[in-house]
Each structure stands twice: as C-alpha cells, then as structure tokens.
Amino acid sequence: MRRVILPNLEKDRITGELVPKKIHPFGEEARELRIHNKALFDLQEGVLSKHITSTTELQIGEHFPQKREEMIVYRNNLFFDQGYIDAFIEKAKKRGQACRAAFRADDPAFREHALPLSTSYTPAGNLYLADLWYYPHGPVADASPLIINLESREIGYYGIPSYMTVSSEGDLVFNVPTRALLAIDAWIHIFIADVVFGVFAEGARIENRLEEDLGFKVKVLAKALFEGRQVLECSELVKIGEGCTIDPSAVIHGPTIIGDGVTIGAGAVVDNSIIGNKVNISQGALVMLSVVGDGTFLPFNAALFMTTIMDNSMVAQNTCLQMCVIGKKTFIGAGSTFTDFNLIPVPLKAMDGNGQLKDANRPVIGGCVGHNCRIGSGMIVYPGRTIESDVILAATKDRRVVAKNLSFEESDHHGFRLAHLHETPYHAKEDELETW
C-alpha cells in the first residue's frame, strides 16, 4: 500500500500565499512536534509501518499522484494510534471502496476532546470528516464516511468539592478512547494526544486486557509474584531500558515506559508515564500521567502531573506543572507554578487553530511554553496562557505573574545589553538559522 502524506497549510497573512501551518506558541509544524516522545511524523510512520510499502510526501503545489494502486492518504498533522489505524484499514478493505475517516458529532471522546479548538474537521450533517482516506484503486472524487468505534469510557482524574466546579458534579472525568485519531491544530491537542489519548488510554487498554485476557492476567500476577513486587510495579507493566540507574526507594507504577540511560533518584515517584532516554529524575521528584522527553532534567522535588515536556528541557526544583505542555530546550525556573483552575467559575479559554482565543472546553488546564525559552524562578502562570518560543522571562518585583499570552516581541532579552548571546532559532530568518 502506498502512503501519501498531505501538507498542512494556511494562507500567509501578508502575502496570501499558502505556507506550512505552524502551531502556536512553538513556531513549528505539527509534524515536527513530539507526541509520545516522538516527532509526530515518525510516530505516524511507525504506526503505519506494517501496512505500507512506499511513501509519497506532497510538497506545496505538488499534484496528487494519479496511480491506480491501493493508497492511504492523510494530513501530516494527524495523530492516530495503532488500534485506530488497524481498525480503519481493516474495515475499509472489507468495504472495498474509497473511505474517509469520520466521527459522530455526539461521540463523547471526539466531542469533548478532539473537536474543541480544532480547524481540521469538515462538518457533514451529524458527522465530522477527518483528513484520512483509504483508496483501494487510486484516488476518486467521492469517499464514503467510515466511522470507527473509539471504544471510549469515562475515567476520573480529580475528585474535588462540587462548589469548586462549574457543573454540579465533583468528579472531573475524561472520555478516554482505546482507539484514537486527533488533528493537532493547537497546543491543547498535544496535551490531549499525550495524556487523554495517550497514557490514560494505555492504562484503559491494560485494564481491559486484564479483565478479558485470562492468560495475560496470570502472566502479570506470576511475574509480580516471582519478582516480589506489587502488580503495578512488575516488569510486565513497567518497561525499563538499558543502562538505567534507579534507586531502590523510588516508586514506579505501570503502565510506564522508561528509556535507556535514565537515572531516577531516591524517593522519586513515577506513575503511568512515558520517560525518554537519558532523563534524570532527581530525589523526591514526582512524575504522574506525564510524558518526559529525551535528555530532560528534573531536579529534586520537581512535580509533573498530566504534563508533556519535550526533549532536552529542565524543570528546576520545587516547580509544579499541572496539565501543561513545555517545548524542547526550555528551562523553567525553581519555585514556579503553572496554575490550572480559575478562581471564578468561568470557562477557560485557549488559543485555537486559527490563533483566536476560544473556550477550551476544559474545566482545568495548565499553560504552554514554546521551544528554547528561559523562564525565571518564582513565576506564576495563569491557566491556558502561552509563552512563545525563544522568550526569556525574568522574574522582577513588578512581574511575577503571567496573566496573558506572551509573544516573542515581549521577551525580556530584547532589553539586555548582551541580547545577541541568546539564540532565537524559531524567530530567525531561514538563512540565519543556526544548527543546534
């Protein structure tokens, strides 16, 4: 089967020409951003590897290949997992006709998590169409909608007093699918892909398998008994790479994946997370339901809850990040807090795929910091706020609270005498970009 990858484009606001769409606040295309600690483009390739024999990636202005052969076609900003793509291809082949991925408007996982802030889906009656097609004999004009059951269920993630919520219910829940497809149009979609459709979904799949597969359940129990560990700590649910140094007092609960060359210090807690290669998690640090990129450093008492940190970043001691997304090569100073809850029960807003502030459809959500940022110690960031790539933000007596989205033009380094020492690769002209 041939794989055809379509570019994700938008009109340049000045020239009106079509250009690759970049995701705020990173200043980078979705295909390059890391999902599950892999570049989205590489993640797509891995999930499709057993189905495809050749690949065509279309460039701007390039015509679609008119070949009479079996094809799967998708936009390069789509996240999909193995369960979804396998079910989509299997069902499409049984139909034997051109198909396009579709969702019901009332599907809870799609309605609650994928649709808000997105610009990629096409309405069609009571359906929404995604940019994923299957052609058995080459491209044709019409493709019938193909709905794949996401097999979602509600999973709680907070239990708080009802008077603190917008609704009358005290428990906050995600509608977690065990099969997932999601367009990455805004930074919150990275949070959804990594947390709701990622580590939460993997936990749900493990629970389902333990309930339905007696052989797997016996294997897990036997492994835990043999190793003298609790079930969630056994090697069947906690996968550890090579060359890791893990203190005996560290607590690691699965399902968790730990890469190669990882160091985890005394008293650290890692629960249902993805940890990349060469990550250093120091004494007393806490990582729950999070994705930590390669080369990240978490000093003592740093805390991550439902947070994504991309590669080669650092979150300093006593810093708390909840429901946040942090870019690569970024430093967050000690004692900083990214809040995730409005004191007044009004809807939280965040940047959508068109750069407009819209209802995020989330009762709680943290903030987002782009690539190559330096955030000073003791900062407080309000919910849903973003800081663009290449920004330096120094804590001063006049500013310790980030109450609005911050652009590159507002970076403190512009006023520094040695500003030229701060490289700004995500805001330089192409001929000025330096190699990392």
Backbone torsions as a table, in degrees:
resi	resn	phi	psi	omega
1	MET	NA	135.2	177.3
2	ARG	-86.2	136.6	174.0
3	ARG	-100.8	126.3	177.6
4	VAL	-117.4	122.2	-176.3
5	ILE	-107.9	123.5	-179.6
6	LEU	-95.1	141.7	176.5
7	PRO	-73.2	152.2	174.6
8	ASN	-98.9	112.7	-168.4
9	LEU	-120.7	159.8	171.4
10	GLU	-147.3	165.3	179.2
11	LYS	-83.6	132.9	174.5
12	ASP	-64.9	131.7	-174.8
13	ARG	-67.0	-21.1	-178.5
14	ILE	-96.7	-50.4	-174.7
15	THR	-91.6	-21.6	-176.6
16	GLY	79.3	0.2	179.8
17	GLU	-81.4	155.2	177.2
18	LEU	-75.0	130.4	-180.0
19	VAL	-136.5	159.0	176.5
20	PRO	-58.9	134.3	-178.9
21	LYS	-79.1	129.8	179.2
22	LYS	-108.0	144.4	-174.9
23	ILE	-90.3	125.7	176.0
24	HIS	-74.5	139.9	3.1
25	PRO	-98.7	16.6	-172.2
26	PHE	-78.2	-28.2	-175.5
27	GLY	68.6	31.8	-176.9
28	GLU	-141.8	149.5	179.4
29	GLU	-66.4	152.3	179.7
30	ALA	-58.8	-35.4	-177.6
31	ARG	-61.4	-23.4	-178.5
32	GLU	-95.0	-16.6	-178.7
33	LEU	-73.4	152.0	-174.1
34	ARG	-92.2	126.3	174.8
35	ILE	-122.7	130.5	-175.4
36	HIS	55.4	33.6	179.1
37	ASN	64.3	29.2	172.4
38	LYS	-137.4	147.0	171.8
39	ALA	-56.9	137.2	-175.9
40	LEU	-53.7	-39.7	179.6
41	PHE	-60.2	-42.6	178.9
42	ASP	-69.8	-35.5	178.1
43	LEU	-63.9	-44.0	177.3
44	GLN	-59.1	-44.9	-178.6
45	GLU	-62.0	-42.3	-179.5
46	GLY	-65.0	-42.1	-179.5
47	VAL	-65.4	-33.9	-176.5
48	LEU	-92.7	-2.7	-169.2
49	SER	-56.1	-36.9	-176.8
50	LYS	-79.1	-7.6	-177.3
51	HIS	-104.1	-24.1	-168.8
52	ILE	-107.3	152.1	176.8
53	THR	-118.4	-18.5	179.6
54	SER	-154.1	160.5	-175.8
55	THR	-134.8	138.4	170.6
56	THR	-127.4	119.7	176.3
57	GLU	-106.6	113.5	-176.8
58	LEU	-76.3	138.2	175.4
59	GLN	-98.0	170.2	-179.0
60	ILE	-58.1	126.8	178.3
61	GLY	84.4	-7.3	-178.8
62	GLU	-78.8	139.7	-176.8
63	HIS	-79.1	149.8	178.8
64	PHE	-66.8	135.7	-178.8
65	PRO	-66.1	121.9	-179.7
66	GLN	-94.7	78.1	-179.0
67	LYS	-123.9	140.3	179.0
68	ARG	-87.1	77.6	178.5
69	GLU	-147.4	162.9	-179.8
70	GLU	-67.6	131.3	-176.3
71	MET	-137.2	147.8	162.7
72	ILE	-120.1	128.9	-172.2
73	VAL	-124.1	134.8	178.5
74	TYR	-153.4	156.7	175.6
75	ARG	-77.2	145.0	-172.1
76	ASN	-76.3	2.8	175.7
77	ASN	-102.2	12.0	-178.5
78	LEU	-88.3	131.9	167.5
79	PHE	-100.3	130.5	172.6
80	PHE	-143.6	147.3	-179.6
81	ASP	-100.2	174.9	-174.9
82	GLN	-62.2	-41.9	-178.6
83	GLY	-61.4	-42.0	-178.5
84	TYR	-68.4	-49.9	-173.9
85	ILE	-66.6	-35.5	177.2
86	ASP	-63.7	-44.6	-179.7
87	ALA	-66.7	-39.2	-179.8
88	PHE	-63.4	-48.5	-178.2
89	ILE	-66.5	-41.7	-179.7
90	GLU	-62.3	-46.0	-178.4
91	LYS	-69.6	-37.8	178.8
92	ALA	-65.4	-40.4	179.0
93	LYS	-64.5	-37.0	178.1
94	LYS	-65.1	-35.4	176.7
95	ARG	-67.6	-36.9	179.7
96	GLY	71.6	22.9	178.6
97	GLN	-142.4	167.7	-179.2
98	ALA	-62.5	134.0	-177.8
99	CYS	-133.4	153.3	175.1
100	ARG	-130.5	135.7	-178.8
101	ALA	-60.8	135.7	-178.3
102	ALA	-141.3	155.7	175.8
103	PHE	-127.1	145.8	169.7
104	ARG	-75.1	141.0	-178.2
105	ALA	-62.3	-25.8	-178.7
106	ASP	-96.7	7.1	175.4
107	ASP	-64.4	121.3	-171.3
108	PRO	-62.4	-41.5	-179.0
109	ALA	-65.9	-41.7	179.0
110	PHE	-69.2	-47.9	-176.1
111	ARG	-62.4	-42.0	-174.1
112	GLU	-82.0	-32.1	-168.4
113	HIS	-119.4	-38.9	-174.2
114	ALA	-88.3	-41.9	-174.0
115	LEU	-70.8	-43.1	-179.4
116	PRO	-57.5	135.3	177.4
117	LEU	71.8	3.8	-177.0
118	SER	-92.0	155.7	176.8
119	THR	-128.5	9.1	-169.3
120	SER	-99.6	-15.7	-174.2
121	TYR	-92.4	145.2	-179.1
122	THR	-104.4	118.4	178.8
123	PRO	-67.2	140.8	176.6
124	ALA	-148.7	86.2	-176.2
125	GLY	66.6	-124.0	178.4
126	ASN	-93.6	17.7	179.0
127	LEU	-119.1	160.6	167.2
128	TYR	-123.6	131.8	-177.6
129	LEU	-99.6	135.5	177.6
130	ALA	-102.7	162.3	-176.4
131	ASP	-86.4	62.6	176.4
132	LEU	-139.7	121.2	-176.2
133	TRP	-127.0	153.1	169.1
134	TYR	-124.9	127.4	177.5
135	TYR	-121.6	116.4	-179.9
136	PRO	-72.4	-27.7	-176.6
137	HIS	-135.6	42.6	-179.7
138	GLY	89.7	169.7	-173.9
139	PRO	-67.8	140.3	174.2
140	VAL	-133.5	166.1	-174.3
141	ALA	-69.6	-41.0	-175.0
142	ASP	-108.9	135.5	175.7
143	ALA	-132.3	129.5	-177.4
144	SER	-77.2	143.0	178.5
145	PRO	-63.7	138.6	178.3
146	LEU	-125.1	114.1	-178.2
147	ILE	-98.3	124.4	175.7
148	ILE	-104.6	128.2	177.8
149	ASN	-65.0	119.0	-179.1
150	LEU	-76.1	-11.4	178.0
151	GLU	51.2	53.4	-176.6
152	SER	-92.6	159.5	174.5
153	ARG	-150.4	157.3	-179.9
154	GLU	-77.2	133.9	175.3
155	ILE	-132.7	125.0	-179.1
156	GLY	-75.5	148.2	177.3
157	TYR	-131.1	-13.3	174.7
158	TYR	-143.9	143.4	168.6
159	GLY	-124.1	105.5	-174.9
160	ILE	-127.8	160.6	178.8
161	PRO	-57.3	141.0	-174.8
162	SER	-62.1	-29.1	-178.4
163	TYR	-68.4	-12.3	179.9
164	MET	-95.1	-0.5	-178.0
165	THR	-109.5	160.3	177.2
166	VAL	-70.7	-39.2	179.3
167	SER	-89.2	179.1	-179.8
168	SER	-84.4	-4.6	-177.1
169	GLU	-94.3	138.2	-178.9
170	GLY	-85.6	-20.9	-178.2
171	ASP	-94.2	128.3	175.6
172	LEU	-94.4	135.4	-174.1
173	VAL	-131.4	152.8	166.8
174	PHE	-105.6	144.7	167.7
175	ASN	-91.1	99.0	-169.6
176	VAL	-95.8	119.9	177.0
177	PRO	-88.9	149.0	171.3
178	THR	-93.6	-6.3	168.1
179	ARG	-128.3	135.6	-171.0
180	ALA	-140.2	139.8	167.8
181	LEU	-139.2	136.6	-172.9
182	LEU	-155.0	132.0	173.5
183	ALA	-84.9	128.9	178.0
184	ILE	-89.0	96.2	179.3
185	ASP	-110.1	-23.9	-176.9
186	ALA	-142.5	164.3	-175.1
187	TRP	-61.7	-31.4	-179.8
188	ILE	-64.4	-25.8	178.1
189	HIS	-68.5	-25.4	173.3
190	ILE	-68.0	-43.0	174.9
191	PHE	-57.7	-45.4	-179.6
192	ILE	-63.5	-46.6	-177.5
193	ALA	-63.6	-40.9	-176.5
194	ASP	-79.6	-39.9	-172.1
195	VAL	-97.8	-64.7	-174.8
196	VAL	-68.5	-50.0	-179.1
197	PHE	-91.0	5.3	-177.3
198	GLY	-115.1	-94.3	-174.3
199	VAL	-67.7	-36.5	175.5
200	PHE	-63.9	-43.9	-179.1
201	ALA	-64.0	-39.2	178.3
202	GLU	-64.9	-39.7	175.6
203	GLY	-60.8	-41.4	178.6
204	ALA	-64.8	-39.8	179.1
205	ARG	-65.1	-39.7	178.0
206	ILE	-64.1	-43.4	178.6
207	GLU	-61.1	-44.1	179.0
208	ASN	-61.1	-42.1	-178.1
209	ARG	-67.4	-38.5	177.8
210	LEU	-64.0	-33.2	179.9
211	GLU	-77.8	-33.7	-170.6
212	GLU	-102.2	-24.2	-174.4
213	ASP	-111.5	99.8	-177.2
214	LEU	-63.2	-38.8	179.2
215	GLY	-60.1	-42.2	178.7
216	PHE	-66.7	-41.3	179.9
217	LYS	-61.5	-44.8	178.5
218	VAL	-63.3	-39.3	179.5
219	LYS	-62.4	-43.4	179.7
220	VAL	-65.7	-45.0	-179.5
221	LEU	-64.6	-40.1	178.9
222	ALA	-65.7	-40.7	179.5
223	LYS	-64.3	-42.3	178.8
224	ALA	-63.5	-41.2	-180.0
225	LEU	-66.3	-43.7	-179.6
226	PHE	-63.3	-39.9	-177.2
227	GLU	-85.0	-9.2	-178.5
228	GLY	67.7	36.4	-178.4
229	ARG	-121.3	165.5	168.6
230	GLN	-68.0	158.8	-175.9
231	VAL	-56.4	-45.9	-176.7
232	LEU	-71.1	-11.1	-179.5
233	GLU	-100.4	-6.1	-173.9
234	CYS	-73.0	161.4	-173.3
235	SER	-70.4	-11.3	175.5
236	GLU	-73.6	-26.8	-178.2
237	LEU	-110.1	-17.0	176.2
238	VAL	-116.9	107.3	-178.9
239	LYS	-96.5	118.9	-176.1
240	ILE	-115.3	132.0	-179.0
241	GLY	-76.1	-168.5	-177.1
242	GLU	-86.9	151.0	173.4
243	GLY	67.8	29.5	-179.5
244	CYS	-92.2	148.0	175.0
245	THR	-119.7	111.0	-175.0
246	ILE	-125.2	120.5	180.0
247	ASP	-63.4	139.8	-178.6
248	PRO	-59.4	-24.6	-178.7
249	SER	-85.6	-5.9	176.7
250	ALA	-69.2	145.5	179.5
251	VAL	-110.6	120.9	-178.9
252	ILE	-128.0	117.7	179.4
253	HIS	-112.5	140.7	178.9
254	GLY	-94.1	175.3	1.2
255	PRO	-73.8	123.6	-179.6
256	THR	-136.8	141.9	174.5
257	ILE	-117.3	125.1	178.9
258	ILE	-117.9	129.5	-176.4
259	GLY	-77.0	-164.3	-178.4
260	ASP	-85.2	148.5	173.0
261	GLY	65.6	29.3	-178.5
262	VAL	-88.9	141.1	174.6
263	THR	-115.6	126.6	178.6
264	ILE	-125.9	121.0	-172.4
265	GLY	-85.6	179.4	-176.4
266	ALA	-62.0	134.8	175.4
267	GLY	74.6	1.8	178.2
268	ALA	-71.6	151.8	178.7
269	VAL	-125.5	127.0	175.7
270	VAL	-126.0	123.0	-174.1
271	ASP	-134.4	119.3	173.6
272	ASN	48.4	63.0	-174.3
273	SER	-139.4	170.3	172.5
274	ILE	-114.9	120.2	-179.3
275	ILE	-114.7	126.1	-177.4
276	GLY	-76.7	-169.8	179.9
277	ASN	-78.8	147.2	173.6
278	LYS	55.2	37.1	175.2
279	VAL	-88.3	141.1	177.1
280	ASN	-115.9	112.1	178.0
281	ILE	-110.7	108.7	-170.4
282	SER	-83.2	-176.7	-174.1
283	GLN	-56.4	131.3	173.3
284	GLY	73.6	4.3	178.8
285	ALA	-72.5	153.9	-177.0
286	LEU	-126.8	126.3	177.2
287	VAL	-130.5	110.8	-178.7
288	MET	-126.3	128.6	173.6
289	LEU	51.5	45.8	-173.5
290	SER	-131.7	167.4	175.8
291	VAL	-123.2	120.5	-175.5
292	VAL	-115.5	120.4	-173.9
293	GLY	-74.9	164.2	179.6
294	ASP	-53.2	139.2	172.8
295	GLY	73.9	9.5	-179.4
296	THR	-76.2	147.0	179.1
297	PHE	-120.6	122.5	175.5
298	LEU	-116.7	99.8	179.5
299	PRO	-65.7	-179.5	-174.5
300	PHE	-58.1	139.1	175.2
301	ASN	65.8	13.8	169.8
302	ALA	-71.9	145.0	-175.3
303	ALA	-132.6	129.3	176.1
304	LEU	-123.7	130.8	176.4
305	PHE	-133.7	116.6	-178.6
306	MET	50.9	52.7	-174.2
307	THR	-130.6	144.8	173.3
308	THR	-106.3	129.4	170.6
309	ILE	-124.1	123.3	-179.9
310	MET	-80.5	179.9	-165.7
311	ASP	-66.9	149.0	172.9
312	ASN	59.2	37.4	176.0
313	SER	-109.8	172.5	-179.1
314	MET	-142.8	133.8	174.0
315	VAL	-117.4	113.5	-170.3
316	ALA	-74.0	172.7	-172.4
317	GLN	-59.7	145.8	176.5
318	ASN	62.3	22.9	176.1
319	THR	-99.4	138.6	-177.7
320	CYS	-118.9	123.1	176.9
321	LEU	-121.1	123.1	178.5
322	GLN	-125.2	124.3	176.9
323	MET	57.1	43.7	-177.7
324	CYS	-112.8	164.6	170.4
325	VAL	-129.0	124.5	-177.8
326	ILE	-120.2	132.3	-178.0
327	GLY	-75.4	-173.5	-177.3
328	LYS	-86.1	156.1	178.6
329	LYS	53.8	40.3	-177.2
330	THR	-117.5	143.6	178.9
331	PHE	-116.0	127.9	174.0
332	ILE	-111.6	121.1	-172.3
333	GLY	-69.0	164.2	-176.3
334	ALA	-63.1	144.4	174.1
335	GLY	71.0	15.9	178.7
336	SER	-87.3	151.3	-179.2
337	THR	-134.7	126.5	174.6
338	PHE	-101.6	106.6	-176.9
339	THR	-75.5	158.2	-175.6
340	ASP	-134.6	14.0	-172.1
341	PHE	-142.0	129.2	176.9
342	ASN	-77.2	133.1	178.6
343	LEU	-67.0	-33.3	173.7
344	ILE	-100.6	132.4	-173.5
345	PRO	-74.4	71.1	175.3
346	VAL	-118.2	154.2	-176.5
347	PRO	-60.1	138.7	175.2
348	LEU	-78.4	141.3	178.6
349	LYS	-114.0	152.8	177.7
350	ALA	-149.8	166.3	-178.3
351	MET	-72.9	129.8	178.4
352	ASP	-92.1	-172.7	-176.7
353	GLY	-67.4	-13.2	177.2
354	ASN	-103.9	9.3	179.5
355	GLY	78.3	20.7	179.5
356	GLN	-110.0	145.4	176.5
357	LEU	-75.5	123.3	-179.4
358	LYS	-135.7	164.6	175.7
359	ASP	-59.8	123.7	-177.3
360	ALA	-79.2	-8.0	-177.6
361	ASN	56.4	33.0	178.6
362	ARG	-130.8	126.5	177.6
363	PRO	-70.0	-26.3	174.9
364	VAL	-138.7	140.0	176.3
365	ILE	-162.4	143.8	178.9
366	GLY	-87.2	-150.3	-177.9
367	GLY	-116.9	-179.3	-178.9
368	CYS	-137.4	134.1	177.1
369	VAL	-120.4	134.5	-177.0
370	GLY	-74.7	-161.8	-179.8
371	HIS	-81.6	152.7	168.7
372	ASN	57.1	39.7	179.0
373	CYS	-102.2	157.7	175.3
374	ARG	-130.8	107.6	-177.4
375	ILE	-107.3	124.0	-174.9
376	GLY	-68.1	170.5	-177.1
377	SER	-72.1	152.0	171.8
378	GLY	72.4	21.1	-179.9
379	MET	-84.8	149.1	172.7
380	ILE	-118.9	123.7	-177.5
381	VAL	-113.6	125.3	-178.4
382	TYR	-71.8	160.8	-176.7
383	PRO	-60.2	139.3	173.6
384	GLY	77.9	-2.7	-177.4
385	ARG	-77.8	152.2	-179.9
386	THR	-125.2	151.6	175.5
387	ILE	-127.4	120.8	-174.3
388	GLU	-67.8	158.6	177.1
389	SER	-56.1	150.2	175.3
390	ASP	74.1	9.0	-177.7
391	VAL	-84.4	138.4	166.2
392	ILE	-108.4	128.1	-178.0
393	LEU	-127.3	108.3	-177.6
394	ALA	-97.5	134.8	176.2
395	ALA	-74.1	129.5	178.1
396	THR	-131.1	172.7	179.0
397	LYS	-66.4	-21.0	179.7
398	ASP	-93.9	-15.3	-178.8
399	ARG	-145.9	109.1	170.0
400	ARG	-128.1	0.2	-178.2
401	VAL	-121.1	128.1	175.3
402	VAL	-99.2	103.4	-174.5
403	ALA	-105.3	-1.2	179.3
404	LYS	-146.2	165.9	175.9
405	ASN	-65.1	138.3	-177.7
406	LEU	-112.8	130.0	-180.0
407	SER	-95.3	168.7	177.8
408	PHE	-60.1	-35.7	-179.3
409	GLU	-63.9	-21.9	-180.0
410	GLU	-93.0	4.0	179.7
411	SER	-61.1	140.2	-178.9
412	ASP	-66.5	-22.7	-173.6
413	HIS	-66.4	-20.9	-179.7
414	HIS	-61.3	-25.6	180.0
415	GLY	-96.5	3.2	-179.5
416	PHE	-82.6	144.7	178.4
417	ARG	-65.6	-32.4	-179.3
418	LEU	-105.8	36.6	-176.8
419	ALA	-58.1	-29.0	-177.3
420	HIS	-65.6	-16.2	179.7
421	LEU	-77.7	-15.0	178.7
422	HIS	-90.8	109.1	178.5
423	GLU	-71.1	141.1	-178.6
424	THR	-128.8	68.6	-173.0
425	PRO	-65.9	-21.8	-177.3
426	TYR	-93.0	3.3	175.0
427	HIS	-132.9	11.8	176.3
428	ALA	-90.1	159.1	172.6
429	LYS	-68.8	155.8	-174.9
430	GLU	-56.1	-38.2	-177.8
431	ASP	-77.8	-4.1	179.7
432	GLU	-105.8	-5.4	-177.0
433	LEU	-62.2	136.1	177.5
434	GLU	-104.6	149.8	180.0
435	THR	-81.0	131.2	178.5
436	TRP	-71.7	NA	NA
